[in-house]
Amino acid sequence: MSTVAGKYINPLTDFGFKKLFGTEPNKDLLIDFLNQILPRRHQIMDMTYSKNEQLGLAELDRKAIFDLYCIGQSGERFIVEVQKAKQNYFRDRSVYYASFPIQEQAKKGDWDFKQDPVYTVGILDFTFDDHKEDEELLHLIELKNQRCEVFYDKLKFIYIELPKFKKAQEDLNSQFEKWLYVFRHLSELQDRPQQLQDRIFQKLFEAAEIAKFTPEEREAYEESLKYYRDIKNVVDTSREEGVLEGLEKKTLEFAKKMKEKKEPIEKIMEYTGLSREDIEKL
C-alpha cells in the first residue's frame, strides 16, 4: 500500500532532497537557495557536483558520505546536508566532514597551501538545545580570535533551524523566506501559492510533482519517506514521554531495522546518531 498521500514530495527526505537539489538539470534550484545565505563575494554563478563519498587518506581511515557535495565555478567547496534529528556530537561531525574538502585540495610537489573556501550548510529539522529561546534561525560560524575578529574567512558553517520558521504564505518577504517555506510546507501543498510563482519555484514544483515520477522513483521516494516518518516518530514519541531511555530503545530498534535492510552504516549513523561501534553490535 502506498504511503504517499500528497501532491509534492517532502524535500527533507533523502530522496526528495537529492531529487530537487542533487541533479544536474536542477542545479539552478540549489544555486538560488545557496545564494540567499552566502556572502556577496561568494555568490555562485555555476557549480559542478562532485562525488558525495569521501575516503580518508589511508585505507583504514573513516569515510564521510555527504548529502550533496559541490564545487563552485571559482573553486569554493560546498557540503550541503539535511539533518532530520539531533545527533550526539553533531558539531564534531560537521567539523570532521569539512576536513575532507580541505584535504583534497592538497597538491603534490611544491605547494603554497593556498585553499579555496569551504562551506558546510546544514538544513536542520530540529533546534539546538542551547538556542531554544533564541528566535534567530540562521547561524553563521567562523574562526575568530579573542577580539571576535575573523581569523580565517575560508571555512564557514551555516546552519538553519527550520522549526523556528513560522511565517504563513502571505507574510513571505524575501527569497530566503520563500525557500524556508518550501522546506517546511512543500509536501502539504495542493496548489502553487501566489507568493511562489516566479520561475525558480515553478521549476521546483514541476520537479516535485509525484504524479510525474517513474514507478522506480515513486518506490524510492516511498521508502525514503518511510525512513523519515520513522525517525520523526522516534523523536516525537520520546519528547512526549520525556524519557531518555525510551528514545534510546526506539533508536536502537530503528537502527536494527535499517541494518536488516542492508543500509550503509554511514547512513544509519546519520539517521540515528549512533556510533559505528554501537551499530556493529546490533
C-alpha positions in Angstrom: 0.0 0.0 0.0 1.3 3.4 -0.9 2.5 5.7 1.9 2.3 8.8 -0.4 -0.8 11.0 0.0 0.4 14.5 -1.1 0.9 16.1 -4.5 4.5 17.1 -3.9 7.5 15.4 -2.3 8.9 16.1 1.1 12.3 17.9 0.4 13.6 16.8 3.8 13.6 13.1 2.9 16.8 11.8 1.3 15.1 11.1 -2.0 13.3 14.4 -2.0 16.3 16.5 -1.2 18.5 14.8 -3.8 15.8 14.8 -6.5 15.3 18.5 -6.1 18.8 19.8 -5.4 21.2 17.0 -6.4 20.8 16.5 -10.1 22.4 18.5 -12.9 19.1 19.6 -14.6 18.0 21.1 -11.2 21.3 22.6 -10.0 19.9 26.1 -10.5 17.5 25.4 -7.6 20.4 24.7 -5.3 22.3 27.7 -6.6 19.4 30.0 -6.0 18.9 28.7 -2.4 22.6 28.9 -1.5 23.0 32.4 -2.9 20.4 33.5 -0.3 22.7 32.6 2.6 26.2 33.0 1.1 28.3 36.2 1.4 28.0 38.5 -1.6 31.6 37.8 -2.7 30.9 34.1 -2.9 27.7 34.3 -4.9 27.5 31.2 -7.2 27.2 31.6 -11.0 27.7 27.9 -11.8 28.8 24.7 -10.0 29.5 21.1 -10.6 28.5 18.1 -8.4 31.3 16.0 -7.0 31.2 12.5 -5.5 29.4 12.6 -2.2 31.6 9.8 -0.7 34.9 10.9 0.7 37.6 8.5 1.7 40.3 9.1 4.3 44.0 9.4 3.3 44.7 5.8 4.4 42.8 2.7 3.6 41.6 2.2 7.1 40.6 5.8 7.7 36.9 6.6 8.3 35.0 7.9 5.3 32.3 10.5 5.1 29.1 10.4 3.0 27.6 13.9 2.3 24.0 14.5 1.1 25.4 16.9 -1.6 29.0 18.0 -2.3 29.5 20.7 -4.9 32.3 22.8 -6.3 31.6 26.4 -7.4 32.9 27.9 -10.6 35.6 29.8 -8.6 36.7 26.7 -6.6 34.6 27.1 -3.5 33.5 23.8 -1.9 30.0 23.3 -0.6 28.8 20.5 1.7 25.0 20.7 1.9 23.1 18.4 4.2 19.7 17.9 5.7 19.8 16.7 9.3 16.5 15.2 10.5 17.1 14.7 14.2 19.5 15.7 16.9 22.7 13.7 16.9 25.4 13.2 19.5 28.4 15.3 18.6 26.7 16.9 15.6 29.1 19.8 15.6 32.1 17.5 15.9 30.8 15.6 12.9 30.4 18.8 10.9 34.0 19.8 11.5 35.2 16.3 10.6 33.3 16.4 7.4 34.7 19.8 6.5 38.2 18.4 6.8 37.7 16.2 3.6 37.3 19.1 1.1 40.2 20.8 2.8 42.5 17.8 2.5 41.5 17.1 -1.1 42.9 20.5 -2.1 46.5 19.4 -1.3 48.8 19.3 -4.3 51.8 17.0 -4.8 55.2 18.6 -5.0 55.7 22.3 -4.3 52.5 23.8 -2.9 52.0 27.1 -1.1 49.0 25.8 0.9 46.5 28.2 -0.6 43.0 26.9 -0.1 39.6 27.6 -1.7 36.8 28.4 0.7 34.8 25.5 2.2 31.2 25.9 3.3 29.2 23.4 5.3 25.4 24.2 5.0 23.1 22.3 7.4 19.3 22.4 7.0 18.2 21.2 10.4 14.8 19.8 11.2 15.4 20.5 14.9 16.6 23.3 17.1 19.9 23.4 19.1 19.4 22.9 22.8 21.4 26.0 23.6 19.4 28.1 21.1 15.8 27.1 22.0 15.0 30.5 23.5 16.7 32.4 20.7 14.5 33.5 17.7 17.5 33.6 15.4 17.2 30.6 13.0 20.2 31.3 10.7 23.6 30.7 12.2 26.9 31.6 10.6 30.0 30.2 12.4 33.6 31.3 11.6 37.0 31.0 13.1 37.6 34.2 15.2 40.2 35.4 17.6 39.8 36.6 21.2 38.6 40.0 19.9 35.9 38.4 17.8 37.8 39.3 14.6 37.6 36.8 11.8 40.9 34.9 11.9 40.3 32.7 8.8 37.5 33.5 6.3 37.6 30.4 4.1 35.9 28.0 6.5 32.3 28.7 7.4 29.5 26.6 8.8 25.9 27.8 8.1 23.0 26.2 10.0 19.3 26.8 9.5 16.9 25.7 12.3 13.7 25.1 10.3 11.3 24.5 13.2 11.8 28.2 14.2 10.3 29.4 10.9 6.6 30.1 11.5 5.6 32.5 8.7 2.5 32.0 6.6 2.4 32.3 2.8 1.1 35.9 2.9 3.9 37.0 5.2 6.8 35.9 3.0 9.0 38.9 2.3 12.3 37.6 0.8 13.6 34.9 -1.4 15.2 33.3 1.7 11.9 33.1 3.5 10.3 31.6 0.4 12.9 28.8 0.4 12.3 28.2 4.1 8.6 27.9 3.5 9.2 25.4 0.7 11.4 23.2 3.0 8.7 23.3 5.8 5.5 23.0 3.7 6.1 21.8 0.2 4.7 18.3 0.9 1.5 19.8 2.4 0.6 21.9 -0.6 -2.0 21.1 -3.2 -1.8 24.3 -5.2 1.1 26.6 -6.0 0.9 29.7 -3.7 0.8 33.1 -5.3 4.0 34.1 -3.5 5.9 31.2 -5.2 5.1 32.0 -8.8 8.5 33.1 -10.0 10.5 30.9 -12.5 12.7 29.2 -10.0 9.8 28.0 -7.9 7.8 27.0 -10.9 10.6 24.7 -11.8 10.8 23.4 -8.3 7.1 22.5 -8.3 7.5 20.7 -11.7 10.3 18.6 -10.3 8.5 17.9 -7.1 5.2 16.6 -8.5 4.9 13.0 -7.5 2.5 12.1 -10.4 5.3 12.7 -12.9 7.7 10.2 -11.2 8.6 6.8 -12.8 7.5 3.7 -10.9 11.1 3.3 -9.7 11.3 6.9 -8.5 8.0 6.6 -6.7 9.1 3.4 -4.9 12.4 5.0 -3.9 10.5 8.0 -2.6 8.1 5.9 -0.6 11.0 4.1 1.1 12.7 7.3 1.9 9.5 8.8 3.2 9.0 5.8 5.5 12.5 6.3 7.0 11.8 10.0 7.5 8.5 9.3 9.3 10.0 6.6 11.4 12.8 8.8 12.7 10.4 11.6 13.3 8.1 9.3 15.2 11.0 8.1 17.4 11.9 11.7 18.3 8.2 12.9 18.8 7.3 9.9 20.9 10.3 10.3 23.2 9.7 14.0 23.5 6.1 13.4 24.6 7.2 10.7 27.1 10.1 12.8 28.3 12.1 9.6 28.8 15.7 9.3 27.5 15.6 5.5 27.9 12.6 5.4 25.6 14.4 7.4 23.0 17.5 5.2 23.2 15.4 2.0 22.9 13.4 3.2 19.9 16.6 4.5 18.2 18.2 1.1 18.6 15.1 -0.6 17.2 15.1 1.8 14.2 18.8 1.2 13.6 18.3 -2.5 13.7 15.6 -2.4 11.0 17.9 -0.3 8.8 20.7 -2.7 9.3 18.4 -5.7 8.4 17.7 -3.9 5.1 21.4 -3.7 4.3 21.5 0.1 4.6 25.1 1.5 4.7 26.4 2.0 8.3 27.2 5.7 7.5 23.5 6.2 6.6 22.4 4.5 9.8 24.8 6.7 11.8 23.4 9.8 10.2 19.7 8.9 10.8 20.2 7.7 14.4 23.2 9.5 15.9 24.6 6.1 17.0 28.3 5.3 16.7 29.7 2.8 14.3 30.6 0.5 17.2 27.0 0.6 18.5 25.6 -0.3 15.1 28.1 -3.1 14.5 27.0 -4.7 17.8 23.3 -4.9 16.8 
